[in-house]
Structure formats: structure tokens, C-alpha cells
Amino acid sequence: MAIDLAARLKQLSDRIPDRVDPVVEGRLTRIVGLTLEAVGCNVALGDHCEIDMSQGRSIEAEVVGFADSRVFLMPLGAVDGVKPGARVRPVQRSKEVPVGYGLLGRVLNGVGEPLDGKGPLQADAKTGLEGKYINPLQRHPIDESLDVGIRAINSLLTVGRGQRLGLFAGSGVGKSVLLGMMTRFTEADIVVVGLVGERGREVKEFIDQCLGAEGLARAVVVASPADDSPLMRLRSAMLTTSIAEYFRDQGKNVLLLMDSLTRYAQAQRELALAVGEPPATKGYPPSVFAKIPQLVERAGNAAAGAGSITAFYTVLTEGDDQQDPIADAARAILDGHIVLSRRLAESGHYPAIDVEASISRVMPQVVSADQLQLAQRFRQVYANYQQSSDLISVGAYSAGSNPETDFAVQRMPVMRQFLQQGLNEAVDYQQSSADLATILGPIPGQ
């Protein structure tokens, strides 16, 4: 009898889990701005909960903070219909997202769900949103140029494969159009596009007009328009980068385009302020400036022999202020910046690239000494003309006063034509370099 009792006790003990959690359901206590507060939940940061709403519906939210017994939740959708004391139920959600070649030609939202009505996704694998750390000493150096199909960039701001650049501009000066041109013209195996916090109208326009059927076939688009919750916008930027990382790990050369990095930072600001983080720089909490490098540093080259992610991030300079806190932080972490000028755009000069204010920090590593010298010569001539433009425009400049200015006046019409390009016109790297040498002629002293 004793033996039977011992065996029975062992059977019962085997059925008891190692750890028994207390009741984890909680109740919603209040809504403050975009944040929901609940008590009684046994959850951790990053966990997901479902909140009961009217008419038997529920909404999903993520744990973004806590204070004492209060838990702060950020909803993934609209909260209309939530009542005081609503039940908050923690749910098991995988923190991994679908990736793979089955995503090519598809349009997703910030949580990896299809938006295009083409049926369920055919994912090859799953990966986390946070990305994997790459030892900086193991990254392959940027030593190869990348043809982006834009003459002004190829010749004067040459991009290296694995470089990370910013497109800096105010609203309405052609950032999205320039991104669309690079999407179609750039030499890349895979294109991953993140439309973060932009107008909903632009999503379909970008897919139909900028990408087209041919461009979409080799692309993955992640879209989270401006009316999405801040958490959804944050997740869409991270998902975009995770998909690009997967293809890089498969040995592919990936072009990552994100429009825009500013909206990503603003989403983090909304979330941080909602949970009580104090503002530090012009209304931006410190966590915003920590999130930007965490996202950007995930792009770039992997180890030698592996793939690469060449990334372009648009940065909205509010009021055309190049010293905007987000613009300043992005400029410091990126490998170069291309500034679009409203003055040029208003004069019908497209793409409206301000070559004086723009720079590619890796250009000396990926071009020949002759091309680098030609690019520097172009900048000198262009700057010389701009310095004397007021005198020239009112007729106060006399020919022969300065040989360099005379040369600039003579060459400026063809230089302006060189910097302009049609929306459907692609100019490869070799042609761009040849055109640069032709319009400048021999460099003085050679």
C-alpha cells in the first residue's frame, strides 16, 4: 500500500508545473491620451494583451511601461468602444515576424499582415523585430560603388554598397519621387520599402506609379500611414529593417528605402511622452535619440562574402530647418546626406539636389582619384557662380574681372542641365562619370 501511495504522489507531482502564475487578468482603470492604464495584470514589458470592448469586440495592445502596480498599454488600433473597468487579458503572441521570398511583391502592415488582398503570406522563416548585433570589426568595409541611376548622385555623391544616407528636405520638394526613381533604377537584388507615417494616399501612388508592376515584383512594401497608432508606426520601421536583414543574411544586395525616419522618431516621441518620459530637446525625450542609431545601425554590410543593405532614409526638416533635432541626430549617425532645396524645386529644377550642402562620406573610398577630382572641381565652379549670382543677375558683374567666375558663367547652363533628370530617365554610373568629365573639360593645371 505504501508503494502504491508513493507512486500516486509521484504521478500527481509530475502534473504540477514548475511555476504556477497567479491570476494575470486585470482591469482597465483609465485612458490618458493614447495610453491605457490597467491594474492586476501579471505581464512584462513587450507582452501583448487583449482589451474587451463593446458588442463583444476586443482590441490588442502592447505593454510599454509600468509604475508600481499600474501597467501602461499602447493600443495597436482605435479604442472607440472601450469602457471603464474593461477586462484586460494577457495573450501569447509570437514576437517573431514572417520573412522570406514569398513576401516579394506583397504589401504588409506594421505587424506583418497583408494589405494587398492577395491571400495569406508564404513565409520561409520567422525572425525577431529587434535584429541581431553585428560586431563592427566583422563588417565588410564599403569599397564598391552602387549605381542608383541618378546622374547627380552617381557622379557627385557616389553611393557605396552598404552605405546609409539621408534625404533631407522639407515637405513637398520631391523626396518620395526621388525614392521612387532609385527604387526602379538602382542595381539591387531585393528592394524593401518602408512607408512610415506618411499620407495614406501616397501608399497606393507609390506602389502604382513609382514602383510599378516590374518594380513591385522584386520588392517588399511595409506601410503604416499617419493615422496608425504610434506603436504600429514603430513596428513598421522595425519590420522593414528585419525583412532587409533576412535577405542580407541570404547573401543578397538589398536596397532599403524608408520614408521617413522623422515619422519614426515622432512615433517614439508620442509613445515616450504618453508613458511619462520628460521632454529634453525641443519636445523630444531622450529615448528618441537612442532609438535612431539602434534602427540605422542595423543596415550596412555584413561579414565579408555575405550580403549588404544600402539604406536611404528620408528626413523631414520642418520649416526647412537643417538644424532640426532629428535632422541633426540623423546627420551625425548616417554615412552622408543629400539635401533637397525648396528654391530649386520651386524653379522647376528636379531632382532638387543641393550639391553644395550634400555629401557622401564614403565617396573617396569607392571612386577613382580622377573622378573625385572632377567632382571637387564641379563643386568649386558651382559655388563660385552662387557666390557671384546676385551681381550676375543684376548685370553688375563685368566679364574678365575673374577668370574662374567667367568660366562658371560660361558653364552654368550645361551644369544645370547635367543636374536635372526626367522621372523615367535612368543614367548609369559610367555615363554619369563620362558626362561629368565632358561638361567641365580639362582641369586647370593638368
C-alpha positions as CSV (number, residue, x, y, z in Angstrom):
1,M,0.0,0.0,0.0
2,A,2.8,2.4,0.8
3,I,4.4,1.7,-2.6
4,D,1.1,2.4,-4.4
5,L,0.7,5.7,-2.4
6,A,4.3,6.8,-3.3
7,A,3.7,6.1,-7.0
8,R,0.5,8.0,-6.9
9,L,2.1,11.0,-5.3
10,K,4.8,11.0,-7.9
11,Q,2.2,11.0,-10.7
12,L,0.5,14.0,-9.2
13,S,3.8,15.8,-8.8
14,D,4.7,15.3,-12.4
15,R,1.5,17.0,-13.4
16,I,2.2,20.1,-11.4
17,P,4.1,22.8,-13.4
18,D,7.4,24.1,-12.1
19,R,5.9,27.5,-11.6
20,V,2.3,28.5,-11.1
21,D,1.5,32.0,-12.1
22,P,-1.2,33.9,-10.2
23,V,-4.3,35.1,-12.0
24,V,-3.0,37.5,-14.6
25,E,-6.2,39.2,-15.8
26,G,-6.6,42.8,-14.9
27,R,-9.0,45.7,-15.3
28,L,-8.7,48.9,-17.3
29,T,-8.7,51.9,-14.9
30,R,-8.3,54.9,-17.2
31,I,-7.2,56.3,-20.5
32,V,-4.7,59.1,-20.6
33,G,-4.2,60.5,-24.1
34,L,-3.0,57.5,-26.2
35,T,-2.2,55.3,-23.2
36,L,-4.4,52.8,-21.4
37,E,-3.7,52.1,-17.7
38,A,-4.6,48.8,-16.1
39,V,-4.1,47.1,-12.7
40,G,-4.0,43.5,-11.7
41,C,-2.1,42.2,-14.7
42,N,0.9,39.9,-14.3
43,V,2.7,40.9,-17.5
44,A,6.2,42.0,-18.7
45,L,7.4,44.8,-20.9
46,G,6.6,44.0,-24.5
47,D,3.8,41.5,-23.7
48,H,0.5,41.7,-25.5
49,C,-2.9,42.0,-24.0
50,E,-6.5,41.9,-25.4
51,I,-8.9,44.5,-24.0
52,D,-12.6,43.7,-24.1
53,M,-14.8,46.3,-25.9
54,S,-18.5,46.8,-26.5
55,Q,-20.5,44.4,-28.7
56,G,-18.2,41.5,-28.0
57,R,-15.2,43.0,-29.8
58,S,-11.6,43.3,-28.4
59,I,-8.5,45.3,-29.2
60,E,-4.9,44.3,-28.9
61,A,-2.4,46.4,-27.0
62,E,1.3,46.1,-26.0
63,V,2.8,46.7,-22.6
64,V,5.0,49.8,-23.0
65,G,5.7,50.7,-19.3
66,F,4.6,50.3,-15.7
67,A,4.6,52.2,-12.4
68,D,4.1,50.3,-9.2
69,S,1.0,48.2,-9.8
70,R,-0.1,50.2,-12.9
71,V,0.6,48.9,-16.3
72,F,0.7,51.2,-19.4
73,L,-0.6,49.8,-22.6
74,M,-0.4,51.2,-26.1
75,P,-3.2,50.0,-28.4
76,L,-2.5,48.8,-32.0
77,G,-5.8,50.3,-33.3
78,A,-8.6,52.6,-32.4
79,V,-10.0,52.4,-28.9
80,D,-13.6,53.5,-29.6
81,G,-15.9,51.4,-27.5
82,V,-13.6,50.8,-24.6
83,K,-15.4,51.0,-21.2
84,P,-14.1,51.8,-17.7
85,G,-13.2,48.5,-15.9
86,A,-12.9,46.6,-19.1
87,R,-11.2,43.2,-18.8
88,V,-7.5,43.1,-19.8
89,R,-6.4,39.6,-20.8
90,P,-2.7,38.8,-21.4
91,V,-2.3,36.8,-24.6
92,Q,0.5,34.7,-26.0
93,R,1.8,36.3,-29.2
94,S,4.9,35.4,-31.1
95,K,7.4,38.3,-31.2
96,E,8.7,37.0,-34.5
97,V,7.6,38.2,-37.9
98,P,7.3,36.3,-41.2
99,V,10.1,36.7,-43.7
100,G,11.2,35.0,-47.0
101,Y,10.9,35.2,-50.7
102,G,7.2,34.7,-50.5
103,L,7.0,38.3,-49.4
104,L,8.2,39.7,-52.7
105,G,5.5,41.6,-54.5
106,R,3.4,42.0,-51.3
107,V,2.3,44.9,-49.2
108,L,2.2,44.5,-45.4
109,N,1.2,46.5,-42.4
110,G,3.3,47.0,-39.3
111,V,2.6,43.6,-37.7
112,G,3.3,41.7,-40.9
113,E,-0.3,41.2,-42.1
114,P,-1.0,41.6,-45.8
115,L,-2.8,44.7,-47.0
116,D,-3.0,43.9,-50.7
117,G,-5.8,41.3,-50.7
118,K,-3.6,38.7,-52.4
119,G,-4.2,36.0,-49.8
120,P,-2.1,34.7,-46.9
121,L,1.7,35.2,-46.9
122,Q,4.0,32.3,-47.9
123,A,6.8,32.8,-45.4
124,D,10.0,30.8,-45.5
125,A,11.0,31.6,-41.9
126,K,10.4,34.0,-38.9
127,T,12.7,36.5,-37.3
128,G,12.6,39.0,-34.5
129,L,11.9,42.7,-34.8
130,E,14.9,43.7,-32.8
131,G,17.6,42.4,-35.2
132,K,20.9,40.7,-34.5
133,Y,24.0,42.5,-33.3
134,I,26.9,42.6,-35.7
135,N,30.4,43.1,-34.4
136,P,31.6,46.3,-36.1
137,L,35.1,44.7,-36.7
138,Q,33.4,41.9,-38.7
139,R,31.6,44.2,-41.1
140,H,32.9,44.2,-44.6
141,P,34.2,47.7,-45.5
142,I,32.4,49.8,-48.1
143,D,34.7,49.5,-51.1
144,E,32.3,49.1,-54.1
145,S,30.2,51.8,-55.7
146,L,26.5,51.4,-56.3
147,D,24.7,52.6,-59.4
148,V,21.4,54.4,-58.3
149,G,20.5,55.6,-61.8
150,I,20.5,59.3,-60.8
151,R,23.2,61.3,-62.6
152,A,23.8,63.9,-59.9
153,I,24.2,61.2,-57.2
154,N,26.3,58.8,-59.3
155,S,28.8,61.5,-60.3
156,L,29.0,64.0,-57.4
157,L,27.7,62.0,-54.4
158,T,28.7,58.5,-55.3
159,V,27.0,55.8,-53.1
160,G,28.9,52.8,-51.8
161,R,27.2,49.4,-51.5
162,G,26.3,49.1,-47.8
163,Q,26.2,52.8,-47.2
164,R,23.4,54.6,-45.2
165,L,22.3,58.0,-46.5
166,G,19.7,60.5,-45.6
167,L,17.4,62.5,-47.9
168,F,16.9,65.8,-46.1
169,A,14.1,68.1,-47.2
170,G,11.0,70.0,-46.2
171,S,7.6,68.9,-47.3
172,G,6.7,68.9,-50.9
173,V,10.2,69.1,-52.5
174,G,10.3,65.6,-54.1
175,K,11.7,63.2,-51.5
176,S,9.2,60.5,-52.4
177,V,9.6,61.0,-56.1
178,L,13.4,60.6,-55.8
179,L,13.0,57.5,-53.7
180,G,10.7,56.1,-56.5
181,M,13.3,56.8,-59.1
182,M,16.0,55.0,-57.1
183,T,13.6,52.1,-56.5
184,R,13.4,51.5,-60.2
185,F,16.9,52.3,-61.3
186,T,19.2,51.0,-58.5
187,E,21.2,47.9,-59.1
188,A,19.9,45.7,-56.2
189,D,18.7,42.1,-55.8
190,I,15.9,43.0,-53.4
191,V,14.2,46.3,-52.6
192,V,12.5,46.7,-49.2
193,V,10.4,49.9,-48.8
194,G,9.0,51.2,-45.5
195,L,6.3,53.9,-45.8
196,V,6.2,55.1,-42.1
197,G,3.7,57.7,-41.0
198,E,3.2,59.3,-44.4
199,R,-0.1,60.1,-46.1
200,G,-2.3,57.1,-46.8
201,R,-2.9,58.4,-50.4
202,E,0.9,58.1,-51.1
203,V,1.0,54.4,-50.3
204,K,-1.1,53.4,-53.4
205,E,0.5,56.1,-55.5
206,F,4.0,54.9,-54.6
207,I,3.1,51.3,-55.4
208,D,1.3,52.0,-58.7
209,Q,3.3,55.0,-60.1
210,C,6.7,54.8,-58.5
211,L,7.3,51.1,-58.2
212,G,5.1,49.8,-61.0
213,A,4.4,46.1,-61.7
214,E,8.1,45.4,-62.6
215,G,9.5,47.1,-59.5
216,L,7.0,45.5,-57.1
217,A,8.0,42.1,-58.4
218,R,11.4,42.4,-56.6
219,A,10.2,44.5,-53.7
220,V,8.5,44.2,-50.3
221,V,6.5,47.2,-49.1
222,V,5.6,47.8,-45.4
223,A,3.1,50.6,-45.0
224,S,1.9,52.3,-41.8
225,P,0.1,55.6,-42.7
226,A,-0.1,58.6,-40.5
227,D,-3.5,57.6,-38.9
228,D,-2.0,54.4,-37.5
229,S,-1.1,54.2,-33.8
230,P,2.4,55.3,-32.8
231,L,3.2,51.7,-31.8
232,M,2.2,50.4,-35.3
233,R,4.4,53.0,-36.9
234,L,7.4,52.0,-34.8
235,R,6.8,48.3,-35.5
236,S,6.6,49.0,-39.3
237,A,10.0,50.6,-39.3
238,M,11.5,47.7,-37.4
239,L,9.7,45.2,-39.6
240,T,11.1,46.8,-42.7
241,T,14.6,46.5,-41.3
242,S,14.1,42.9,-40.2
243,I,13.0,41.9,-43.7
244,A,16.0,43.6,-45.2
245,E,18.3,41.8,-42.7
246,Y,16.9,38.4,-43.7
247,F,17.6,38.9,-47.3
248,R,21.1,40.2,-46.5
249,D,21.7,37.1,-44.5
250,Q,20.8,35.1,-47.6
251,G,23.7,36.8,-49.5
252,K,21.6,39.4,-51.3
253,N,22.4,43.0,-52.0
254,V,19.4,44.8,-50.6
255,L,18.2,48.4,-51.2
256,L,16.3,49.7,-48.1
257,L,14.2,52.8,-48.6
258,M,12.4,54.3,-45.5
259,D,10.1,57.3,-45.8
260,S,10.5,58.7,-43.2
261,L,12.9,58.5,-40.3
262,T,11.4,61.6,-38.9
263,R,7.9,60.0,-38.6
264,Y,9.6,57.1,-36.8
265,A,11.1,59.5,-34.3
266,Q,7.8,61.3,-33.9
267,A,6.1,58.0,-33.1
268,Q,8.6,57.2,-30.4
269,R,8.1,60.7,-29.0
270,E,4.4,60.2,-28.8
271,L,4.8,56.9,-27.1
272,A,7.5,58.2,-24.7
273,L,5.6,61.3,-23.7
274,A,2.4,59.2,-23.1
275,V,4.1,57.0,-20.5
276,G,5.6,60.0,-18.7
277,E,9.1,60.4,-20.1
278,P,10.1,64.1,-19.8
279,P,10.9,66.0,-23.0
280,A,14.6,67.1,-23.4
281,T,15.4,68.7,-26.7
282,K,12.6,70.7,-28.4
283,G,10.0,68.4,-27.1
284,Y,11.8,65.2,-27.9
285,P,12.5,62.8,-25.0
286,P,16.0,61.2,-24.7
287,S,14.7,57.8,-25.8
288,V,14.1,59.2,-29.3
289,F,17.8,59.9,-29.8
290,A,18.6,56.4,-28.5
291,K,16.2,54.7,-30.9
292,I,17.5,56.3,-34.1
293,P,21.0,54.8,-34.0
294,Q,19.5,51.4,-32.9
295,L,17.5,51.3,-36.1
296,V,20.0,52.8,-38.5
297,E,23.0,50.7,-37.3
298,R,21.1,47.5,-38.3
299,A,21.7,48.4,-42.0
300,G,25.0,48.2,-43.8
301,N,27.4,45.4,-44.8
302,A,27.5,42.1,-43.1
303,A,30.7,40.0,-42.9
304,A,32.9,39.6,-46.0
305,G,31.3,37.4,-48.6
306,A,27.8,38.0,-47.2
307,G,25.1,40.4,-48.5
308,S,24.6,44.1,-47.9
309,I,21.9,46.7,-47.0
310,T,22.3,50.0,-48.7
311,A,19.8,52.3,-46.9
312,F,18.2,55.6,-47.8
313,Y,16.2,57.4,-45.0
314,T,14.2,60.5,-45.7
315,V,14.4,63.1,-43.0
316,L,11.7,65.8,-42.9
317,T,13.3,69.2,-42.0
318,E,10.3,71.0,-40.5
319,G,10.3,74.6,-41.8
320,D,13.3,73.7,-44.0
321,D,15.4,73.9,-40.8
322,Q,18.5,71.9,-41.3
323,Q,19.3,72.2,-37.5
324,D,16.1,70.4,-36.5
325,P,16.9,68.0,-33.7
326,I,16.0,64.8,-35.6
327,A,17.9,66.1,-38.7
328,D,20.9,66.9,-36.7
329,A,20.9,63.5,-35.0
330,A,20.4,61.7,-38.3
331,R,23.2,63.6,-40.0
332,A,25.6,62.5,-37.2
333,I,24.8,58.8,-37.5
334,L,24.4,58.4,-41.2
335,D,27.2,58.0,-43.8
336,G,26.2,61.0,-45.8
337,H,23.3,63.3,-46.6
338,I,21.6,64.5,-49.7
339,V,19.8,67.9,-49.2
340,L,16.9,68.8,-51.4
341,S,16.4,72.5,-51.9
342,R,12.9,74.2,-52.0
343,R,14.4,77.0,-54.0
344,L,15.4,74.6,-56.7
345,A,12.1,72.8,-56.6
346,E,10.2,76.0,-57.0
347,S,12.2,76.9,-60.1
348,G,11.3,73.6,-61.7
349,H,14.8,72.0,-61.1
350,Y,14.3,68.3,-60.5
351,P,15.7,66.4,-58.7
352,A,16.2,69.4,-56.5
353,I,19.6,68.3,-55.1
354,D,21.6,71.0,-53.5
355,V,25.1,69.8,-54.3
356,E,26.8,72.4,-52.1
357,A,25.0,71.2,-49.0
358,S,25.2,67.4,-49.8
359,I,28.0,65.0,-49.2
360,S,28.8,61.3,-49.4
361,R,31.3,60.3,-46.7
362,V,32.4,57.1,-48.5
363,M,32.8,58.6,-51.9
364,P,36.7,58.8,-51.6
365,Q,36.7,55.1,-50.9
366,V,34.7,53.9,-53.9
367,V,35.7,56.2,-56.8
368,S,39.0,56.8,-58.7
369,A,41.2,59.8,-57.9
370,D,40.3,61.4,-61.3
371,Q,36.6,61.2,-60.6
372,L,37.0,62.6,-57.1
373,Q,39.0,65.5,-58.5
374,L,36.3,66.1,-61.2
375,A,33.6,66.2,-58.5
376,Q,35.5,68.6,-56.4
377,R,36.1,70.8,-59.5
378,F,32.4,70.8,-60.2
379,R,31.6,71.9,-56.7
380,Q,34.2,74.7,-56.9
381,V,32.7,76.1,-60.2
382,Y,29.2,75.8,-58.9
383,A,30.0,77.5,-55.6
384,N,31.9,80.3,-57.4
385,Y,28.8,81.0,-59.5
386,Q,26.5,81.0,-56.5
387,Q,28.7,83.5,-54.7
388,S,28.5,85.9,-57.6
389,S,24.9,85.1,-58.6
390,D,23.5,88.4,-57.2
391,L,26.0,90.5,-59.2
392,I,25.4,88.4,-62.3
393,S,21.6,88.6,-62.1
394,V,21.5,92.4,-61.9
395,G,24.2,92.8,-64.6
396,A,26.8,94.3,-62.2
397,Y,29.4,91.7,-63.0
398,S,31.8,92.6,-65.8
399,A,33.3,89.8,-67.9
400,G,37.0,89.5,-67.4
401,S,37.0,90.5,-63.8
402,N,37.7,87.0,-62.6
403,P,38.7,84.0,-64.9
404,E,37.1,81.5,-62.5
405,T,33.8,83.4,-62.5
406,D,33.9,83.8,-66.3
407,F,34.3,80.0,-66.6
408,A,31.4,79.4,-64.2
409,V,29.1,81.8,-66.1
410,Q,30.0,80.0,-69.3
411,R,29.5,76.5,-68.0
412,M,26.4,77.1,-65.7
413,P,23.7,76.4,-68.3
414,V,25.2,73.0,-69.1
415,M,25.9,72.3,-65.4
416,R,22.2,72.9,-64.6
417,Q,21.1,70.6,-67.3
418,F,23.5,68.0,-66.0
419,L,21.9,68.1,-62.6
420,Q,18.4,67.7,-63.9
421,Q,16.8,64.4,-64.9
422,G,13.4,63.1,-66.0
423,L,11.3,60.9,-63.8
424,N,11.6,58.0,-66.2
425,E,15.2,58.6,-67.3
426,A,17.9,56.4,-65.9
427,V,21.6,57.3,-66.2
428,D,24.0,54.6,-65.3
429,Y,27.3,55.1,-63.3
430,Q,29.6,55.0,-66.4
431,Q,27.5,57.5,-68.3
432,S,27.3,59.9,-65.3
433,S,31.1,59.9,-64.9
434,A,31.6,60.5,-68.7
435,D,29.1,63.4,-68.7
436,L,30.8,65.0,-65.7
437,A,34.2,64.9,-67.5
438,T,32.6,66.3,-70.7
439,I,30.9,69.4,-69.2
440,L,33.9,70.5,-67.2
441,G,36.7,70.0,-69.8
442,P,40.3,69.7,-68.7
443,I,41.1,70.6,-65.2
444,P,43.4,73.7,-65.0
445,G,47.0,72.8,-64.2
446,Q,46.8,69.3,-65.8
